Every structure is written in structure tokens, then in C-alpha cells.
Amino acid sequence: MRKGADPGGMLGWLARSPEHMREAWQRSRSLALPEWHPQTTSAVLLGMGGSAIGGDLVAGIWSDRLR
């Protein structure tokens, strides 16, 4: 890659995506949810640009369970 073409180091972040996803999955398995969580009817995920991928992934993975 041409020097200066990736000043933010995004290529490295992209290469670590599988590692980040594994860590996120592991963290989600150990979450302690409040006892009122079954009554929850809505959730909001916010993101812009590449940050919106989290919402896209949740929508894709859980589409059979989310309205």
C-alpha cells in the first residue's frame, strides 16, 4: 500500500474484524440483563457510515426474532 494511503490505520482494524466479532459475541454471552428485560418492546441502535454496521449485523442475525 502506498505510504499515507491509510493514515487512520483502517486496514489493520478491518483485518481484526473477526477478532472483534468474537470478542463482542463473548461479551454478549456474559451480560447481566435486568429482570424487566422481557417486557422490553423496542431497542435503538445508532451509527453513521461504517459505525452503522453493528445495526446491520443485528438486523441480519436476529431478523427472524425482531419486528
Number of C-alpha atoms within 10 A of each C-alpha: 6 5 6 8 10 11 8 9 10 11 12 10 12 11 10 11 11 11 12 13 12 11 12 11 11 11 10 10 9 8 8 7 8 7 7 7 8 8 7 7 8 7 6 5 10 9 11 7 6 7 10 12 13 14 14 12 11 12 15 11 11 10 10 8 7 12 8
